[in-house]
């Protein structure tokens, strides 16, 4: 990318800002600015010199974020709440820039505690899973607590006394949770929930001989081709690994456990992309 000197003017909430295409290009093509201008950031002087781009957002936060793009440093004035700045960064597609400036690039050899979550529920967490946008979810008993990347808690997901076995993010907005069947009530299994509201959006079914069966879902895993896998224990010999389409939610396969195996009890599953296999409990469980 060559050095650009084209001026760009913004009117943000009534305040005028002027910058260059070079500064805006630091935001990346996945940002709002990348969507506003063409992929090569080739702004024409005759157009940009007179065109004023209006954005109906907070001008104080825009000033902070614009300086971040200019200098690569984050300086938040005391009159701007950090939560407000993070919300504005999300709008502009600059969350990664803010996180990197605040905490630095990830270095697995130099880990340090930045923030912790305490006092949400008694007992150890059944599962702790990182979200794709920097958030996380923590399962305790029959509840799953969901946090965004600022560790602000969203509405918790409550399973009405069904014990959570595992949780996994399918995208930044949705979480799949597996749970034990409640004895005699057939309410266990696996569901897709909203990460922000905790609302149940879809329930995944296991079918055996063309009948929907009650089952306990255990360990969860995803594949790169949008398949969702779970270890399953049912009442009619539906023991093994089930496979569902993430997009439609429909069951597409079921790998029944051979004699002497215990796939239905697997408490960890990992999809190995290179050899297309499940890995769990120290054994390769099945090939696809």
Secondary structure, 3 states (H helix, E strand, C coil): CCCCCCEEEEEECCEEEEEEHHHHHCCCCCCHHHHHCCCCCCCCHHHHCCCEEEECCCHHHHHHHHHHHHHCCCCCCCCCCHHHHHHHHHHHCCHHHHHHHHHCCCCCCCCCCCCCCCCCCCCCCCEEEECCCCCEEEEECCEEEEECCCCCECCCEECCCCCEEEEEEEECCEEEEEECCCCCCCCCEEEEEECCCCCEEEEECEEECCEEECEEEEEEEECCCCEEEEEEEECCCCCEEEEEECCCCCEEEEEECCCCCCHHHCCCCEEECCCCEEEECCEEEEEC
